Amino acid sequence: MAATAQPNRVQQQQQVVKGRDHPKFLRMSDDTTMMKQIQATHTPDGREVEVKPIVQVIEDILNHATPAIDGTLYGNPPHLEALEDRSSQDGLHGILEELAYTIQKLSCELSCKCSGGGDAHATTMAVFNMLSHYSWDAKVVLSLAAFAANYGEFWLVIQLYATNPLAKSVALLKQLPDIIEHGNSLKSRFDAVTKLIKVMLDVTKSIIEFKELPSLYISPDMPPMSSTMAHIPTAAYWTIRGIVACASQIISLIGTSNEYTSWTTESWELSTLAHKVSSIHEHLIQQLIICHQHIEEKKQFESYNNLVRIFEMPHLDNQKVLKTLIYAKEDIQPLLQGNTKARVNIEILRRKTVLLLISDLDLLHEEIVILHKFYREQIKSDVEYEVVWLSVVDRSKPLTEENQNKFHELQKEMPWYTLLHPSLLEPAVVRYIKEVWHFTKKAILVVLDLQGKVVCRNALHMMWIWGNTAYPFTNSKEESLWKEETWRLKLLVDDIDATIFAWVNQGKYICMYGGVNSDWILNFNTAAREVAKAAGIQLEMVYVGKSNAKEQVRKTITFIDSRSLGYCWTDPTNIWFFWTRMESMLYSKTQHGKTIENDSIFAGVLTMLSFDGSDQGWSVICHGPTEMAKAKGDMILKCFTEYSDWSDNVQQNGFMPALNEHLQKLHTPEHCNRLILPGINGDIPEKVVCAECGRPMEKYFMYRCCTD
C-alpha cells in the first residue's frame, strides 16, 4: 500500500516545488505591493543581535556539509582543511543561548511549512512576521541559522549512516538510505542547492557589511547609502525565499524510498533563483564599493584637514609632523636606512633637520649622484641634516612589477632614509604634497626644521647652486647668499671642475662653449687657436655640451677627442649639473622677483639658457675671476675671423675689453632668441624678457618626449 502511495507523494512534492519557485513568480514578486507587505512586517524594537559569530557557525556547518555530499554520495574523498573550533569563542554561548528558542522555532516553521505543500511566498512572509522585531541583517542571519541546523542534521545522519547505528536507525525512519545509492542521479539537484546556499551566504555577509559601515563617515539617510538601504528589504526577502526553497528541496527527499524521477526542472528552478540572488549580491557589492569610496573620501578629507592643522601648529619637536606625514601607525618600522638597509622608526629623526626628497619613480640618476655628494660631505662637516625619500606614485592602480623594480633600484642607490614602500604614503598626504608644496613632476626638497616647521618648500635649487653652504636652507639664507654673488666664472662652474680653476690661477683664459654642430665646433676651435696665438694669450677650450641631448653630446665629445680639439666634460653628470644649476638660478631669482633690468646675474642666466635653447653653438670667454665675454656661435666666429680689425685694440686695452667692444659692434637689432624653461613645479614666470634686447618674449607651449 505504501508502495502504491509513494509515487503520488513524489509527484505532489514536485508540483509543490514548481508552484513555489516558478520563474513567473520571480518576476511578479518584485512589484511594489509585495515590498509594501515586507515593509509592513518590519517593526524593529531596537534589539541588537551580534550576528557575525552566528554567521561563522553557519559557515562551519555548510563547510562541513559540502564535502559530506561529495564524499558520501559521489565517492569523492573530501578535501577539508581543519576548521577552527568556534564552540569555545568568548560570548558565543551567551549569544546563542538568547536566540536558541527563536532559531528552533524558525527551524520548526521551515520544516512544517515546507513539507506541507505550502506556498513559498506565504512561508517567507511567515518568517518575516516571526522576526518582525529584528533588524534586516538579524532576520536573514537567524533564518539562515535555522536552515543550517536542519541542513546540518540531514547531512550528519547521511554521513554517519554506514558507521553509526543511531544514524542508521534515524535514516531508516526517514527513508534516506536510497539517497546514498542514487547520489549520482541527484547530483544536479544537490549542486543547485549548494550554489544557492553560497549566494545566499554572500548576500547575508553584504547586508551585514552595510550595517557595519561607520556612521561617522556615511549616513543611512544620505546618498549613497540611502539608495542602497532601500534595496536591503528586497535582498532580505530573496535570501529568505532561497532558504525556503532549499529547505523544501531537502525535506522533499524524506520518505522517497527508492522512487526517483527526473529532478531536472527543480534543479533549473533552483538555479534560476540562485541567479536572482546572485544578481542582488552583485548589485550590493557595487553599492558597497561606492559606499567605501565615499567613506575613504571622507576619511582622506579629514586626514588632509588634520595635516593642514598640524603644519599650522607649533610643536616641541618634529615627531608629530613626521608621523602624520610619513606613517602614523606603530605596527611597522616605515623607514629604510640607506647604507645598512635596516628598517627603523621615525623616532630616529627626532631633533634633526629633515630634508624630504619628494619625487616620482623617474628620479634622475644624476640627481641622486649629486645629492649623494652633498649628503656625504655634510656628514664630515658641522652641517647636520637627514634626507628622507618619499616616492609619489599613482594610487588609483596597483604598482606594476616594472615600477616595483624601479622603486627598489632607486632605493639601492640612496644612502639616506627612504620610505619602505610607496603605498605607505596616504592619499591625503599625496594631495597635500601636490596642492600645498606644488609637487608635479620634477623632484622637490622640502626642508623641515627641528620642530617640524616647513622652512622651505623646495630647497633643491639652493642645493644645486651652493650645496651645503645653503644650510639651513631658509629663504633668509638664500637671500644672504645672493647678496654675496656676482656674475662670474665661479658661479657658473662652482666645484664641477677643479681643472678650470687651476688654469685660472695660472692666468690662462678660459673659453667655455656648447652646442652640437660639429662643423661650427671645428671652425670655432680653429679660429680661437689662431686668435690666441696672434694675441699671445694662453687659451683653454672647454666643451660643456648641451642640456637634454645626451646622445648628441656624446657623439660631439667623440668628434672633439678624435680631432684633439681640446678639453671636454666627458662625464654626463657634470654636463647635466651645469645646466641644472642654470635652471636653478633662474628659479631662485624668479622667486625673489628679480629681472634683467635690476639683476645682472638674472640677465646672465637668461643669456646662457637662451644659448642652450638655440640650434647653434655659443661661447663664454673668461679671464680671472670676473672678466667675461659671451656671444652666440655665428657672432663669436665672425669676431674671431675678423681679429685683424681689433688686434690693435688688444694691444692698447687688453684682450677682454677689445673682444667685448668688437662683439658690441657686431651686434645687430635682428635676432631670434629661444628660451626653453623646464616645468619648475608650476612656478614658470608669467613674463620673461629677452636677454639681448629686453623686450617681453612670446610664450609658447612645448611638450617634449626625448629618450636621448
NORCORTA-V44507 format. One record per pair of residues at least 24 apart in sequence whose C-alpha atoms are under 8 Angstrom apart, sorted by the first residue. I is the first residue (numbers start at 1). J is the second residue. D is the distance in Angstrom with one decimal. If there is no record, write none. Layout:
i:I j:J d:D
i:I j:J d:D
This chain:
i:6 j:256 d:6.9
i:6 j:259 d:7.4
i:7 j:259 d:6.7
i:10 j:252 d:7.8
i:10 j:256 d:6.8
i:10 j:259 d:7.9
i:10 j:260 d:7.9
i:12 j:117 d:7.8
i:13 j:117 d:6.8
i:13 j:252 d:6.2
i:14 j:266 d:7.6
i:16 j:117 d:5.2
i:16 j:118 d:7.2
i:16 j:119 d:7.7
i:17 j:117 d:7.9
i:17 j:245 d:7.7
i:17 j:248 d:7.2
i:17 j:249 d:7.6
i:17 j:266 d:7.0
i:18 j:266 d:7.0
i:18 j:269 d:7.8
i:19 j:119 d:7.2
i:20 j:118 d:8.0
i:20 j:119 d:5.5
i:20 j:120 d:4.7
i:20 j:121 d:7.2
i:20 j:245 d:7.7
i:21 j:120 d:7.1
i:21 j:245 d:7.3
i:21 j:269 d:6.4
i:21 j:270 d:7.6
i:21 j:273 d:7.5
i:22 j:269 d:6.6
i:23 j:269 d:7.0
i:23 j:272 d:7.1
i:23 j:273 d:7.9
i:26 j:273 d:7.7
i:30 j:234 d:7.9
i:35 j:233 d:7.5
i:35 j:234 d:7.1
i:38 j:125 d:7.2
i:38 j:128 d:7.3
i:38 j:233 d:7.2
i:38 j:237 d:7.6
i:39 j:233 d:7.3
i:41 j:128 d:6.3
i:41 j:129 d:5.6
i:41 j:132 d:5.4
i:42 j:128 d:7.7
i:42 j:129 d:7.9
i:42 j:132 d:4.9
i:42 j:133 d:6.6
i:42 j:134 d:7.7
i:43 j:132 d:5.4
i:43 j:133 d:5.2
i:43 j:134 d:7.6
i:44 j:132 d:6.4
i:44 j:133 d:4.0
i:44 j:134 d:5.2
i:44 j:135 d:6.0
i:45 j:133 d:5.4
i:45 j:134 d:7.1
i:46 j:133 d:7.8
i:46 j:134 d:7.6
i:46 j:135 d:8.0
i:47 j:133 d:7.6
i:47 j:134 d:6.7
i:47 j:135 d:7.9
i:48 j:134 d:7.6
i:48 j:135 d:7.6
i:49 j:95 d:7.9
i:49 j:138 d:6.3
i:50 j:95 d:7.2
i:51 j:137 d:7.7
i:51 j:138 d:6.4
i:51 j:141 d:6.6
i:51 j:208 d:7.9
i:52 j:208 d:8.0
i:53 j:92 d:6.6
i:54 j:92 d:7.8
i:54 j:96 d:7.7
i:54 j:141 d:7.4
i:54 j:145 d:7.4
i:55 j:141 d:6.7
i:55 j:145 d:7.7
i:56 j:86 d:7.9
i:57 j:86 d:7.0
i:58 j:144 d:7.5
i:58 j:145 d:6.0
i:58 j:148 d:6.1
i:61 j:148 d:6.6
i:61 j:149 d:8.0
i:61 j:152 d:6.0
i:62 j:148 d:7.1
i:62 j:152 d:7.3
i:65 j:152 d:6.5
i:65 j:155 d:6.2
i:65 j:156 d:7.7
i:66 j:194 d:7.4
i:68 j:155 d:7.0
i:68 j:159 d:6.3
i:69 j:155 d:7.7
i:72 j:158 d:7.5
i:72 j:159 d:6.1
i:72 j:180 d:6.9
i:73 j:179 d:7.6
i:73 j:180 d:5.1
i:73 j:181 d:7.4
i:73 j:182 d:7.8
i:73 j:183 d:4.7
i:73 j:184 d:7.2
i:74 j:183 d:6.2
i:74 j:184 d:6.4
i:102 j:142 d:7.9
i:103 j:142 d:6.2
i:103 j:143 d:7.3
i:103 j:145 d:6.6
i:103 j:146 d:5.1
i:104 j:146 d:6.5
i:106 j:130 d:7.9
i:106 j:143 d:6.7
i:106 j:146 d:5.7
i:107 j:146 d:4.6
i:107 j:147 d:6.2
i:107 j:149 d:7.3
i:107 j:150 d:6.7
i:110 j:147 d:7.5
i:110 j:244 d:6.8
i:110 j:247 d:6.8
i:111 j:247 d:7.3
i:111 j:251 d:7.2
i:114 j:244 d:7.0
i:114 j:247 d:6.6
i:114 j:248 d:4.9
i:114 j:251 d:7.1
i:115 j:248 d:6.6
i:115 j:251 d:6.2
i:115 j:252 d:6.9
i:120 j:241 d:7.0
i:120 j:244 d:6.5
i:120 j:245 d:7.2
i:121 j:241 d:7.1
i:123 j:244 d:7.2
i:124 j:237 d:7.4
i:124 j:240 d:6.3
i:124 j:241 d:5.6
i:124 j:244 d:6.8
i:136 j:207 d:7.9
i:136 j:232 d:7.3
i:136 j:233 d:7.0
i:136 j:236 d:6.7
i:137 j:204 d:7.1
i:137 j:207 d:5.9
i:137 j:208 d:5.7
i:137 j:211 d:7.4
i:137 j:236 d:7.7
i:139 j:236 d:7.6
i:140 j:204 d:6.5
i:140 j:236 d:6.0
i:140 j:239 d:7.0
i:140 j:240 d:6.4
i:141 j:204 d:6.8
i:143 j:240 d:6.6
i:143 j:243 d:7.4
i:144 j:240 d:7.5
i:144 j:243 d:6.7
i:147 j:243 d:6.7
i:147 j:247 d:6.7
i:151 j:247 d:7.7
i:151 j:250 d:7.6
i:174 j:254 d:5.5
i:174 j:255 d:5.5
i:175 j:254 d:6.1
i:175 j:255 d:4.7
i:175 j:256 d:6.6
i:175 j:257 d:5.3
i:176 j:253 d:7.4
i:176 j:254 d:6.2
i:176 j:255 d:6.8
i:176 j:256 d:7.6
i:176 j:257 d:6.8
i:177 j:257 d:7.6
i:178 j:257 d:6.1
i:178 j:258 d:5.8
i:179 j:253 d:7.9
i:186 j:263 d:7.4
i:188 j:263 d:7.9
i:188 j:264 d:7.4
i:188 j:267 d:6.2
i:189 j:263 d:6.6
i:189 j:264 d:7.5
i:189 j:266 d:7.2
i:189 j:267 d:4.9
i:192 j:267 d:5.7
i:192 j:268 d:7.8
i:192 j:270 d:5.8
i:192 j:271 d:5.7
i:192 j:274 d:7.9
i:193 j:246 d:5.9
i:193 j:249 d:7.9
i:193 j:267 d:8.0
i:193 j:270 d:6.8
i:195 j:271 d:7.7
i:195 j:274 d:6.8
i:196 j:242 d:7.0
i:196 j:246 d:7.7
i:196 j:270 d:7.1
i:196 j:271 d:7.1
i:196 j:273 d:7.3
i:196 j:274 d:4.7
i:196 j:277 d:7.8
i:197 j:242 d:7.8
i:197 j:243 d:7.6
i:197 j:246 d:7.7
i:199 j:274 d:6.7
i:199 j:277 d:6.4
i:199 j:278 d:5.6
i:199 j:281 d:7.3
i:200 j:239 d:5.4
i:200 j:242 d:7.1
i:200 j:243 d:7.8
i:200 j:277 d:6.7
i:200 j:278 d:7.9
i:202 j:281 d:6.7
i:203 j:235 d:7.2
i:203 j:239 d:7.2
i:203 j:277 d:7.5
i:203 j:278 d:7.8
i:203 j:280 d:7.4
i:203 j:281 d:5.1
i:203 j:284 d:7.7
i:204 j:236 d:7.9
i:204 j:239 d:7.6
i:206 j:281 d:7.3
i:206 j:284 d:6.6
i:206 j:285 d:7.0
i:206 j:288 d:7.9
i:207 j:232 d:7.0
i:207 j:284 d:8.0
i:210 j:288 d:7.2
i:217 j:294 d:7.9
i:217 j:295 d:5.4
i:217 j:298 d:6.1
i:217 j:299 d:7.2
i:218 j:291 d:7.6
i:218 j:294 d:7.4
i:218 j:295 d:6.3
i:224 j:287 d:7.8
i:224 j:290 d:7.1
i:224 j:291 d:6.2
i:224 j:294 d:7.8
i:225 j:287 d:7.9
i:225 j:291 d:6.4
i:228 j:284 d:7.5
i:228 j:287 d:6.5
i:235 j:277 d:7.5
i:235 j:280 d:6.3
i:235 j:281 d:7.9
i:238 j:276 d:8.0
i:238 j:277 d:6.4
i:239 j:277 d:6.7
i:242 j:273 d:6.9
i:242 j:274 d:7.6
i:242 j:277 d:7.9
i:245 j:270 d:7.5
i:300 j:427 d:6.7
i:300 j:428 d:5.1
i:301 j:428 d:6.9
i:303 j:428 d:5.9
i:304 j:428 d:4.9
i:304 j:429 d:6.8
i:304 j:431 d:7.5
i:304 j:432 d:6.7
i:307 j:429 d:7.6
i:307 j:432 d:7.8
i:308 j:432 d:7.9
i:311 j:452 d:7.9
i:311 j:453 d:6.7
i:311 j:454 d:7.8
i:314 j:451 d:7.6
i:314 j:453 d:7.7
i:315 j:451 d:5.6
i:315 j:452 d:7.2
i:316 j:451 d:5.7
i:317 j:350 d:6.8
i:317 j:351 d:6.4
i:317 j:450 d:5.9
i:317 j:451 d:4.0
i:317 j:452 d:6.3
i:318 j:349 d:7.9
i:318 j:350 d:6.2
i:318 j:351 d:7.0
i:318 j:448 d:7.9
i:318 j:449 d:7.6
i:318 j:450 d:5.8
i:318 j:451 d:4.5
i:318 j:452 d:4.0
i:318 j:453 d:7.6
i:319 j:346 d:7.3
i:319 j:347 d:6.9
i:319 j:349 d:7.8
i:319 j:350 d:6.3
i:319 j:452 d:7.3
i:320 j:452 d:8.0
i:321 j:452 d:5.7
i:322 j:346 d:7.2
i:322 j:452 d:7.2
i:325 j:425 d:7.8
i:325 j:429 d:6.2
i:326 j:419 d:7.6
i:326 j:424 d:7.5
i:326 j:425 d:6.2
i:327 j:424 d:6.6
i:327 j:425 d:7.0
i:334 j:419 d:6.0
i:334 j:420 d:5.4
i:334 j:424 d:7.8
i:335 j:417 d:6.3
i:335 j:418 d:5.6
i:335 j:419 d:4.8
i:335 j:420 d:5.2
i:336 j:417 d:5.5
i:336 j:418 d:5.2
i:336 j:419 d:6.2
i:336 j:420 d:5.7
i:337 j:415 d:7.5
i:337 j:416 d:6.2
i:337 j:417 d:4.7
i:337 j:418 d:6.8
i:338 j:411 d:7.6
i:338 j:412 d:7.5
i:338 j:414 d:5.7
i:338 j:415 d:4.0
i:338 j:416 d:4.4
i:338 j:417 d:5.2
i:338 j:418 d:7.0
i:339 j:414 d:7.7
i:339 j:415 d:5.0
i:339 j:416 d:7.1
i:343 j:420 d:7.9
i:349 j:386 d:7.4
i:350 j:450 d:7.5
i:351 j:450 d:5.1
i:351 j:451 d:7.5
i:352 j:384 d:7.4
i:352 j:385 d:6.0
i:352 j:386 d:6.9
i:352 j:449 d:7.2
i:352 j:450 d:5.2
i:353 j:384 d:7.1
i:353 j:385 d:4.8
i:353 j:386 d:6.3
i:353 j:447 d:7.3
i:353 j:448 d:5.9
i:353 j:449 d:4.7
i:353 j:450 d:5.2
i:354 j:385 d:5.7
i:354 j:386 d:5.0
i:354 j:387 d:5.8
i:354 j:388 d:7.2
i:354 j:447 d:6.0
i:354 j:448 d:5.2
i:354 j:449 d:6.6
i:354 j:450 d:7.7
i:355 j:385 d:7.0
i:355 j:386 d:6.0
i:355 j:387 d:4.6
i:355 j:388 d:6.2
i:355 j:445 d:6.1
i:355 j:446 d:5.6
i:355 j:447 d:4.6
i:355 j:448 d:6.3
i:356 j:387 d:5.8
i:356 j:388 d:5.0
i:356 j:389 d:6.0
i:356 j:390 d:6.8
i:356 j:444 d:7.9
i:356 j:445 d:5.4
i:356 j:446 d:5.0
i:356 j:447 d:6.3
i:356 j:448 d:7.8
i:357 j:387 d:6.6
i:357 j:388 d:5.9
i:357 j:389 d:4.6
i:357 j:390 d:6.1
i:357 j:443 d:7.0
i:357 j:444 d:6.0
i:357 j:445 d:4.6
i:357 j:446 d:6.7
i:358 j:389 d:6.0
i:358 j:390 d:5.0
i:358 j:391 d:6.0
i:358 j:392 d:7.0
i:358 j:439 d:7.8
i:358 j:443 d:5.6
i:358 j:444 d:5.4
i:358 j:445 d:6.3
i:358 j:446 d:7.7
i:359 j:389 d:7.8
i:359 j:390 d:6.7
i:359 j:391 d:5.3
i:359 j:392 d:5.9
i:359 j:441 d:7.1
i:359 j:442 d:6.7
i:359 j:443 d:4.5
i:359 j:444 d:6.7
i:360 j:391 d:5.3
i:360 j:392 d:4.9
i:360 j:393 d:6.0
i:360 j:441 d:7.0
i:360 j:443 d:7.4
i:361 j:391 d:6.7
i:361 j:392 d:7.6
i:361 j:393 d:7.3
i:361 j:403 d:7.3
i:361 j:406 d:6.6
i:361 j:407 d:6.2
i:361 j:410 d:7.9
i:363 j:410 d:8.0
i:363 j:442 d:8.0
i:363 j:443 d:7.0
i:366 j:573 d:5.5
i:366 j:576 d:7.2
i:366 j:577 d:7.6
i:368 j:413 d:7.4
i:368 j:414 d:7.0
i:369 j:573 d:8.0
i:370 j:577 d:7.8
i:371 j:463 d:8.0
i:372 j:414 d:7.3
i:372 j:415 d:7.1
i:374 j:467 d:6.2
i:374 j:468 d:6.4
i:377 j:468 d:7.9
i:378 j:468 d:6.7
i:383 j:468 d:7.3
i:383 j:471 d:7.0
i:386 j:416 d:7.1
i:386 j:417 d:7.7
i:387 j:416 d:5.6
i:387 j:417 d:6.1
i:388 j:416 d:6.3
i:388 j:417 d:4.6
i:388 j:418 d:5.2
i:388 j:419 d:7.2
i:389 j:416 d:7.6
i:389 j:417 d:6.3
i:389 j:418 d:4.6
i:389 j:419 d:6.3
i:390 j:418 d:6.5
i:390 j:419 d:5.8
i:390 j:422 d:7.3
i:390 j:425 d:7.8
i:391 j:419 d:7.5
i:391 j:422 d:5.5
i:392 j:422 d:6.5
i:392 j:425 d:7.6
i:392 j:430 d:6.8
i:393 j:422 d:6.6
i:395 j:423 d:7.4
i:395 j:427 d:7.4
i:438 j:681 d:6.0
i:438 j:682 d:6.9
i:439 j:681 d:5.8
i:440 j:681 d:5.5
i:440 j:682 d:7.7
i:441 j:679 d:8.0
i:441 j:681 d:6.9
i:442 j:679 d:7.4
i:442 j:680 d:6.8
i:442 j:681 d:6.5
i:447 j:473 d:7.1
i:461 j:581 d:7.3
i:461 j:584 d:4.6
i:461 j:585 d:7.0
i:461 j:587 d:7.3
i:461 j:588 d:6.8
i:462 j:584 d:7.4
i:462 j:588 d:7.7
i:464 j:577 d:7.7
i:464 j:580 d:7.4
i:464 j:581 d:5.6
i:464 j:584 d:6.9
i:465 j:581 d:5.6
i:465 j:584 d:6.8
i:465 j:585 d:6.9
i:486 j:600 d:7.8
i:486 j:601 d:6.5
i:487 j:600 d:6.7
i:487 j:601 d:5.1
i:487 j:604 d:6.9
i:487 j:626 d:7.4
i:488 j:625 d:6.2
i:488 j:626 d:5.0
i:488 j:627 d:7.5
i:488 j:628 d:7.4
i:489 j:622 d:6.9
i:489 j:625 d:6.1
i:489 j:626 d:6.8
i:489 j:628 d:7.9
i:490 j:625 d:7.0
i:492 j:578 d:7.5
i:492 j:582 d:7.8
i:493 j:578 d:6.9
i:496 j:574 d:6.3
i:496 j:577 d:7.9
i:496 j:578 d:7.5
i:503 j:540 d:7.9
i:504 j:623 d:7.1
i:504 j:624 d:5.9
i:504 j:625 d:7.7
i:505 j:624 d:7.7
i:507 j:623 d:7.4
i:507 j:624 d:6.8
i:508 j:537 d:7.4
i:508 j:538 d:5.1
i:508 j:539 d:6.0
i:508 j:540 d:7.1
i:508 j:623 d:6.8
i:508 j:624 d:7.9
i:509 j:537 d:7.2
i:509 j:538 d:5.9
i:509 j:539 d:4.7
i:509 j:540 d:6.2
i:509 j:621 d:7.1
i:509 j:622 d:5.8
i:509 j:623 d:4.8
i:509 j:624 d:7.5
i:510 j:539 d:5.8
i:510 j:540 d:5.1
i:510 j:541 d:6.3
i:510 j:542 d:7.3
i:510 j:621 d:5.6
i:510 j:622 d:5.1
i:510 j:623 d:6.4
i:511 j:539 d:6.8
i:511 j:540 d:6.0
i:511 j:541 d:4.9
i:511 j:542 d:6.0
i:511 j:619 d:6.7
i:511 j:620 d:5.8
i:511 j:621 d:4.3
i:511 j:622 d:6.4
i:512 j:541 d:6.1
i:512 j:542 d:4.7
i:512 j:543 d:5.9
i:512 j:544 d:6.6
i:512 j:619 d:5.7
i:512 j:620 d:5.2
i:512 j:621 d:6.2
i:513 j:541 d:7.6
i:513 j:542 d:6.4
i:513 j:543 d:5.2
i:513 j:544 d:6.1
i:513 j:545 d:7.5
i:513 j:617 d:7.1
i:513 j:618 d:5.5
i:513 j:619 d:4.2
i:513 j:620 d:6.2
i:514 j:543 d:5.8
i:514 j:544 d:5.5
i:514 j:545 d:4.7
i:514 j:546 d:6.0
i:514 j:612 d:7.6
i:514 j:617 d:5.5
i:514 j:618 d:5.7
i:514 j:619 d:6.7
i:515 j:545 d:5.9
i:515 j:546 d:5.6
i:515 j:612 d:7.2
i:515 j:615 d:7.3
i:515 j:616 d:5.9
i:515 j:617 d:4.3
i:515 j:618 d:6.7
i:516 j:545 d:7.2
i:516 j:546 d:7.2
i:516 j:552 d:6.4
i:516 j:553 d:6.3
i:516 j:556 d:6.0
i:516 j:616 d:7.5
i:516 j:617 d:7.0
i:517 j:556 d:7.9
i:517 j:616 d:6.6
i:517 j:617 d:6.8
i:518 j:556 d:6.6
i:518 j:559 d:7.4
i:520 j:617 d:7.0
i:520 j:633 d:7.5
i:521 j:617 d:7.5
i:522 j:565 d:7.6
i:523 j:637 d:7.7
i:524 j:637 d:5.8
i:525 j:565 d:6.5
i:527 j:637 d:7.1
i:527 j:640 d:6.0
i:527 j:641 d:6.4
i:528 j:640 d:6.5
i:531 j:640 d:6.4
i:531 j:643 d:6.7
i:535 j:647 d:7.3
i:535 j:650 d:7.4
i:535 j:655 d:7.4
i:540 j:566 d:7.5
i:540 j:567 d:7.6
i:541 j:565 d:7.9
i:541 j:566 d:5.6
i:541 j:567 d:5.9
i:542 j:566 d:6.7
i:542 j:567 d:5.0
i:542 j:568 d:5.5
i:542 j:569 d:7.5
i:543 j:567 d:6.4
i:543 j:568 d:4.7
i:543 j:569 d:6.3
i:544 j:568 d:6.6
i:544 j:569 d:5.9
i:544 j:575 d:6.0
i:544 j:578 d:7.9
i:545 j:569 d:7.7
i:545 j:575 d:6.3
i:546 j:575 d:7.3
i:546 j:579 d:7.8
i:546 j:612 d:6.2
i:547 j:575 d:7.2
i:547 j:576 d:6.4
i:547 j:579 d:6.1
i:547 j:612 d:6.9
i:548 j:576 d:7.8
i:548 j:706 d:7.9
i:548 j:708 d:7.3
i:549 j:708 d:5.8
i:550 j:708 d:5.5
i:551 j:708 d:5.4
i:552 j:708 d:7.8
i:582 j:608 d:7.6
i:582 j:609 d:7.1
i:583 j:609 d:7.7
i:583 j:677 d:7.5
i:583 j:678 d:7.7
i:587 j:680 d:7.4
i:587 j:683 d:7.7
i:590 j:685 d:6.8
i:596 j:689 d:7.6
i:596 j:691 d:7.0
i:596 j:694 d:7.6
i:597 j:694 d:8.0
i:603 j:691 d:5.8
i:604 j:691 d:7.7
i:606 j:675 d:7.7
i:606 j:690 d:7.9
i:606 j:691 d:5.9
i:607 j:691 d:5.4
i:607 j:692 d:7.5
i:609 j:675 d:6.1
i:609 j:676 d:7.2
i:610 j:673 d:6.1
i:610 j:674 d:5.5
i:610 j:675 d:4.6
i:610 j:676 d:7.3
i:610 j:691 d:7.9
i:611 j:673 d:7.9
i:611 j:674 d:7.9
i:611 j:675 d:8.0
i:612 j:675 d:7.9
i:613 j:674 d:5.6
i:613 j:675 d:5.4
i:613 j:676 d:5.6
i:614 j:673 d:7.0
i:614 j:674 d:5.9
i:614 j:675 d:7.8
i:622 j:656 d:8.0
i:623 j:656 d:7.5
i:627 j:656 d:6.9
i:628 j:656 d:7.2
i:629 j:656 d:7.1
i:629 j:659 d:7.3
i:629 j:660 d:5.9
i:631 j:663 d:7.6
i:635 j:663 d:7.3
i:635 j:666 d:7.1
i:635 j:667 d:7.9
i:636 j:663 d:7.4
i:639 j:663 d:6.5
i:639 j:666 d:7.6
i:669 j:693 d:7.9
